[in-house]
Amino acid sequence: IYILDGTLQISDIDLTKLRGVINFGLTFNNINDKTCIEYVSKIIDEQIIMILSRTSVKNLDRNLQNFSQIRFIYVVDNDNDLSYDSRKIQGIHANISCVCSQLEKDIILCTSDLTKIASYSDDDDINNSTFAYTQVLKDILLEIDETVDLKTNMLEFCRQQYIGNEIQLRFIDEFEYHFRPDQAITWFTRQETFIFKMLTRAFRILEPDILFQLRFFIQHLHQQLKSNLSTTPMTVYRTQYISNDDIDSISKKQNGLLTFNEFLMTYKTEVEAQQPVNTDMKLVRFEIELNKTIPMMEIKTNPENILITTGTVFRISAIKRIDKEIIIIKLTLDNDILNTVQQITKNIQENTYGPFPLFRITKLMKQMKNIQYTEYFCNILVDRQLIINDEAANSTVASLFHMLCCFYYEKKQYDHALEHLQTSLKVYLRILSSDDIKLTTTYNNMGSIYHRQGLYEQAFYYHKKAYDIQVHYSNFDPYAIAAYACNIACVLVEQGKYEDAIPYLQRDLQIQKRLCPNRDDIQLSTKYHNLAGAQFRLQKYNKALENYQKCLEIELKLHSSNHPTIALTYCNMATVLEGLKRLEEAIETIQKAIEHLLLTRNENDEEIQLYKEYKKSLQQKLV
């Protein structure tokens, strides 16, 4: 990401060049502005290039320049003399065009240092292992897919990503008309093109949507590397900066496994590197032993470079600290690695089994609990013909949309929740009749969403639909019937339809009593309380009092004496007694409510004051 000083004069041509190197960036008229500082602070997986005027760099906020996210600062000025102490400054340049020329060289260093590493040891939880997920993701990306035109899809996607970027759009056109499978490595090493930029970013941040769209190239690159297996073992080297946290993690995994989450450029000889600007990083030199089992190839234009396929797994055989800043990690290969990886990924492979890659990656995102990408792939998957014609696949997709609904419901984003639940129902109805017992949960949840939105007629309709299907089912679920009856009653109470609500409240209570034979269950007290409330509204005071008393009896047994719901029940009983003209009993009862609240609250508590006002009004009526 680039941040451009808005005080600099930049032509359209120079801006086009800049976007050709870095596709995304922002311009700030005041670099020290709070908006700019907050933006930089929120960047996690990216590095920032700043292009500033002499004045801006001299006045640069100390906190801003110390952010680890800022990798390099380029100064644009005609005067080459700048007395400013910062290891991040990459020279003074006459114009943006000169900056771009330097950037093309420097950005290779940035990209290399952002390579993500995943490691695994026997102490790690397989189910929460990034290592395992990335291995399964690699398998999905390399899986042959005859359901779509991978090249056409990739090019359409890339053009969308680079809208308005003339330089990269020309590269995309060139790729479309001139790419050949035996040129995959050549294209990858052209680091100025969209291929390298998109791939390295997507592997680094782990953006499954972009990686999935780039499968056409990923598969050809892997195949070209695989077609040239070396017959001679060799040792290659990789030098990069790694965060202290990652170093600590790897250090605890001696003899464990390690993989680089991208196509990895290595070197036949050790490469020197400067000490890190960022104190949160350490310089790591990997010594990597390769053999004939590893897909790799020497780069023709630079024979010292060896490109290794993505996701290659190594054994961490040794970790050695040269000094406080430099660490050497030796990586080797052995015959047990493949079996170990298969064991680590076994459960995830089984849980993500599917008829084609899009289906598998959707299930993988769900397995990873990645809601954003589960939603993304579900929306692509839902109307694919292969899904529509497959009963098991429809069932899985419908359940995924139901899961998305539950996620957004918990976030109180009811519109999103409803949208996903409606899609879930649409997919279920491809394979189920509208009155199938399996749909009752869907109908009930739809009713709950409408209820939250205040759409009571729709809420009643779907709760009632779920209830009716369950009631008429030969092997009905009493718990479900009770829950659906309660939901219907809640909607009717909200509408003031107390008479209609009472049969459902009674049904709910009746089932709960059967399920709790000892009659001592806090849920049962709630059912009595709800029924009493509706009866009170209908001025059926004797029945309401009876049910409040049953509620209170259970609460006094199961709750501590200072529990606030006991006070509420006493208060409600007082209102019923008032309705029965039993004012003295009502006063005694509201006093008990006050005494219970005073066990945990002070005299000035708002609720206590309300209860006292109510008691006073009862006393006045008694006079």
N, C-alpha and C positions, 0 to 999 in steps of 0.2 A: 504494500500500500504506500502511495506517496502522499505527502502533505506539502502543498505548494503555498509559498508566501504570496498573498494576494497583492502585495505592493510591487511585485515584479511584473515587468511588461513581457508578455509572452504572445507570440504570433500563433495563428491557427496551425501553421506548418509545424512549429515547435511542439505545440500541444499534441498534434498527431504523432510526432516522433516519440514523445513521452509516453503516450498511451500504447504505442507499439511495444515499448519496453515493459511498462507496468500498466495493466489495463484499468485498474481502479485507483482513484485518489480523490482527495478533497482539497479545496482552496480555503484558506483562512486569511482574512485581512489583518487580523491581530493574532499572531501565533501564541501569545501569552494569555489569550482570552480563556475564560473558564470553560467555554464550550470545547475549545481545542484540547485543553488539558484533560477534561473528562472523557473526550473521545479516545485519546491515546491510552488513558488508564484502563479503558474497558477492552482494549485489544489483547487477546490471549495467545492465539496460535499464529499470529502474523508478525512480521517485522516491518518497521516503518522507515521509509526514506524521507528525509526532510530536505526541501530545496528552498533556501532562504537568502534574503538580501544581507548585505554587510550589517546594516543597522539592526535587523531582526536577530541575527546570530549574536551580536554584541550584547543585546538586551534580553537574550533568551533566558527564560525562567529556569532557575537552577533545578527545581524539582522536575521540570519537563525534560531537561537534557539528561537527567539521571534515570529516566524510565528505561528499563531493560528492553522495552519494545522498540525503541529507536536505535536502529543499527548504524546508519550513516547519515551525516549532514553534509550537504553540498552547498557551497556559498557561490552565489552569482554576483560577480563584480568585476569591473575592468581593472581595478588596482589589485595586484597580486600580493600585496602586503597586508597580512592580517595577524595581529597579535592576539590570539585567542587560544587558550589552553584546553583542548578537548581531543581525545583520541578518536572521537567519532567523526571529526571533520575530514572529508575526503577531498580536500583541495579547494582552490578558488577557480572558478570557471567564468569565461567571458560571457557565455550565454547558455540558454537551456539546451541548445544543440550539443554543446561541448559536454554538458552534464550527462546527456543521454549516451554519448560515446563512452564516458567513464562508467556509467551505470551498467551498460551491457557487460562489462568485465566484472564489476563488483557484485552484480546480482547472482553470479555463479557461486560466489562464496556464501552469500546469504542462503541460497537454496540448499547448498550442501549441509550447512549447519542446522537446518530445520528438519533434516531427515528424522523420522520417528522410528524409535526402536521399541520392540516389545520383547519382554523376557519372561521366562517361566521356570519355576522350580517345584519340587514335590510338595512344598509347603503352601503353594498357591491354591486358591479355590478354583477348580476347573470351571464351575458355573459362572464365575465372575471374571474370567481370564480374558483380557484384551488379546493376549497371544492366541488363544483358541479361536476367538471370533475372527481375527484377521486372517487366520489360516483357512477358515471356512469361506470367508469372503473371497479370498484368492481363488479357491476351487470354483466358486460360482462364476466369477469373472472369466475364468478360462474355459468354462463349460460351453460346448458347441450349442448354438441356439439357431434353429431353423425356422422359428416362428416369426421372425422379423428380419428386415433388411438392415443389418447392423451398420453398414457404411452410410446409407442414406440417413438413418436415425442420428448417427454421430455427427454428420455434417450439419444437419438441421439444428441440432442442439448447440453446436459450436458457433454457428452463425448468430443464434439468439444471444449467446454469452458475449459475443463481440460486436454487437450492434453499434455502428458508428465508428468502429476502430478500423480505419482503412487499411492499415498495414497488415493486421492479423486476418482481415477478410480476404486480402490478396493471397496470403499463405493458405487459407482454407480452400480457395479456388484452385490453387496450384496442387494441393493434396488431392482434391476431387478428380482432377484430370490426369495427374501424372504419377500418383502413388502406385508402387508395386510392392508385393510382399517381401521381396528380397532387399527392399530399401527401408525397412522398418527401423533398423539401427541408425541408418543415416539420418532419417527424420528425427529420431529421438535426440541425436547429438546436435541438432540444429536448435540450440537453446534460445534463439530469438523467436521461435515460432510458437503458435498456440498449443501444439502437441506437448512440448516440454513443459510449458508454463502450466497448463491445465492438469497434466498428469502429476507433476511434482506437488502442486498445491493440494490436489485431491487425495493423494496418498498421505501427505503430511498431516492434513487436518482430518483425514478419514471422512471424506465426503462421498458416501456410497452412491448418491444420485449421479454425480459426475463420472465416477469410475465405471458405473454401469453403462452410461451412455458412451464411454470411450472403449468399450469392449472390443470393437473391431480392431483398433490399433493395438490394444494390450495383447490380444491373442496372437496377432501377427508378430509383434515384437518378441513375445515368449517363444513362439515357434521358430523364429529365426535363430534365437539363442540356443534353443534345444537342438536344432539341426547341426550345430557345430560343437558337439561335446568334445572337450579336450581329452586327449589320451595320456597327457603328461600332468602329473600333480604339480601344483605351483603354490607359492605363497604370494599373496597380494596385500596391499595396504590401503587403509582408509583413515584419514585424519579429519576430525571434526570436533566442534564444541558440543558438549552435552551438559544439560542442567545438573546441578548438584543433587537434586532429588532423584533423577534417573541414575546417576552414578551410585548413590547410596543403595538404590533398589538392585542394580546389577551386582554390586559388591556382595550382596547377601545371597547371590545365586550362583556361586562357584559350582561348576559341573552341571549347572542348569542349561536351559536353552535360550537362544537369542535369535531374533530375526529383524531385518530391516524392512520396513513397510513400504518399499518402493523398489524400482529397478535401480540397482546400486552401481555407481561408478567407482571402481577401485584402480589401484596403480601398482605397477610391478616394482617400483622403488618407493621408499618412504618420501613423503612430501612434507616439507617444512611449513609451519604455520605460525602466525603471530600469536602472541598471548591474547586471551580474550579481553575485549573491552568491558564486557559484562561480568561482574564479580560473582554472579549466580551461575556461571558456566565454568567448566573445566575442559582443557584440551585433552582429547582421547585419541590415541593411535591404535587402531585395530590391526592386528596381524592375523590374516585370514588364510587358512589352508584350504585349497580347493582340490577336487579330484574330478574324475571323468563323469561322475553322476550329476554334476551341477551344470545347468544350462547357462553358458557364459560365452563371450566372444571378445576377441581383441578388436579394438576400434581401428579401422584401416587408416584413417587420417591421422591417428596418433597411437602407434603400436604399444606405447607404454600404458595405455588405458585398457582396463578389462571391465566389461559390463556384465553384471550378474543379474539373473532374473529376480523378479519381486518375490518376497516372502520366503527366500531360501533360509533354512533353519540350520543354525550352527550350535556346537557345544561350547560353553564358556569354560575353557580349559585352564586359564590362568589370568590373574589380575595383578598387575604390578604398578606401584606408584614410583615414578622417577623422582618427582619432587612434589611440592604442594600443588602445583598447577598442572602437571602432565601425568597422565595415566596410560599404561599400555594394557590392552585387553587382547588375549590370544583366543582365537576362535578356530575350532577344528570340526571335522566331520567324522562320524563313526556309524557303524551298522545299526545301532540301537535308535538312532534319531527318528527314522521313519516310523518304527513301531510305537515309539513314545508319542509322536505327534498324532498318530491314529487313535491312541488311547485317550489323549487329551481332548480330541475333537469328536470322539465317538457320539456322545450324547447330543451335541449340537448338530452334528450331521444327521442324526436320526430325527431330531425335532424339526429340521429344516428340509426334510425330504419333500420333493415335489416333482411334478411332471415337466417343468421347464424353468429356466433361470429366474424369470421375473417372479414366479410363485415362490421360489426358494429364498430369494433375497428379501421378499416381503416378510416371510416367516422369520428370517434371520434378524431383521430389524426389530420384530416383536420380541424375539428371544433376548435381544440386547436391551430391551426396554427403551428403545429409541423411538419415542412417539412421533417426532417430526418426520423421520424417514419412513416409519411404518405407514403414516398417513399419506406421504408422497407416493409410495409404491402401491398402496391400496387403491388410490384414485386412478392410477394407470391400469391396474390389474382388473378392476371390477367389471368392465365391459368387454374384456378380451374374449373372443369366440371360444378359445380353448377352455376358459373357465365356465362359460355359459353352458357348455355341453358336458360338464363333469360334475356329478353330484357331490362327491367328496370335496372337490375344490370349492364349489359354491358354499358348502357348509363352513369350510375354513375361512373363506373371505367374509362371509356374513358375521362370523364370530369375531373376526378382526375389527370390523366396523363397530360391532357392539362394544368391544373393548375400548375403542377410540371414544365412543359415546360416554362410557363411564369415566374416562379420563377428563373429558371436558365438563361433564356434570359435576365432578368433584371440584373443578376449578370455577364453578358457577358460570360457565360460558354456555348457557342453555341453548342458544341458537346453533352453535357448533355441535353440541351434543345431539340435538334433535336432527340435524342434517345427517349425521353419521348413523343415527338409529334408523332413520327413514331409508337410508341406503342399505343398511343391514336387513331390514324387513323386505325391501325389494329383492334382494339376492335370495333370502330364505324362501320367498314365494315362488322362486323358480323351481324349487324342489319339494316344497311343502304346501299343503292346502291351507287356506286362511284360518281354519279352525283347528289346526294341528296343536296338540298339547305343548309341543316344543316352542311354540310362539308366545306362550302366555307371559314369559318373562319379558319379551320384547314389548308386548302390548302394555304390560304393567309399567315398565320403565318409560314408555312413551307418555303414558298418563301422568307419571311423576314429573316429567319435564314440562308438560302443559300446565300442570298444577303450579309449578314454580314460576311460570310465566304469567299466571293469573288467568289462564284460558280454561275456565272451569268446565264448560260444556265438552270441549275436546278431552279434557282430563277424565271426566266422568265416562265418556264413551270408551276410552281405551282401558281404563281400570275395570269397567263393567265387562268388556269383551274378554279380558283375561280371566275374570271371575267366572263368567258363564262357561267358558271352555273348561276350566278346571273343575267346576261343580258337576258337569255332565260327563266327566271322564271316568271310566270304570275304575281305574286305579288312581283316584285323585290324591293329591298331596294336601293334608289338612293344614300344614304350616302355610302353604301358599294360599289356600282359601282364606285363612285368617288374615294374612297380610293384605290380600286384595280387598277383602271386606273392610278392613280398617282404612285402606286408602280411599275407597269409595265414600265411606262415612266422612272422612276428613274433607273431601271435596264438597259434599252436601252441606256439611256444617259451615264451611266457608261461604256457601251460597245462602245460608240461613234456612235451609230445608231440613229442619231438625226432625220432623215427623218421618221424612224419607230416610234419614240417616240412622234412626234408632234400630230398625231390623238388622242393618249391617253391623252396628255396634254390638248388638246382642249376639249375632252369629260369631263375631270375633271373640267375644267374651266366652261364649259357650265352648268353642273349640279350645281356647286357652285353658279353661277349667278342666277339660278332658286331658289335655297334655300335661297339666300340673295337678295330679291327684291329691297331693298333700296340701294344696291350696295356699302354699306359702311361696309365692314367686312375685318378684317386684313387677314383672310385666303384667301379671294378673291385676295388681293394684292399679296400674295405669288404665287397664281396660274398664275397671269399675269407675275410675275417675272420669274417663271419656263419656261413658254411658250416662253417668250422673249429670254431667254438664249439659248434655242434650235434653235430658228430662227436665232439668231446671229451666231451660229456655222455654219449654212447653208448659211450664208451671205445674208439672207433675212432681210436686214437692216431696210427697211421702216416698215415692220410688227413688227420687234423687237422693234423699237423706239416707235411705237404706243402702244405696250403693256407695255413697261417700263414707259411710260408717265401715263398710267392708274394705274399702280402700285404706282407710285409716288403720284398721286392725292389722292389715298386712304390713303397712309402713312402720308401725310401732314395733313390730316383731323384727323386721329386717334392716331398718335404718337406725343409725345412731340417733340419740334423743335430740340432737341439735341440727338434724338434717332439714334444709329449707323447705322441701316438698311437704313435710308434715305441717308446717305453718300454713302453707297454701291450702292444704286440705281442710284444716280447721277454719280458715277464712271462708272457703266455699260452703262449708257446712253452716256457718253463721248466716250466710245469705239465704240458704234454704230455710233455716229456722225462722228468719225474718219473714220469709214468704208464708210460713205457716202461722205467723203471728205469735210465735213462741219467743218473745223478745228477751226475756231474762236468760233463757238458754243460749240465745244468740250472743248476748253480751258475754256470758261465761266462755263461750267457744272462741270468740274473737280475742278475748283476753289470753286464752291458751296459745293462740297464734302469735300474739305479741311476745309472750314469755319465751316461746321457742326461738323467735328471731333474736331476742336479747341475749341468748346464750352465745351468739357469735357476732353480734353487731352492737353498735352503740345507740344511745337514745335518739341521736339526730339522723339516723338512717332514714332514707326517703320512704322505704316500704313500711317501716315501723310507724312513721308519721301518718301514712295513709291509713294504716290499720287503726291507729288511735282516733283519727278523724271519723272513721266508720263507727268505732265503738261509741264515740260521743254522739253521733247522729242516732244510734240505737237507743242510747240513754234518754235522749230528748223525746223520742217517740214513746218511750215507756212512761214518761211524765205526762 
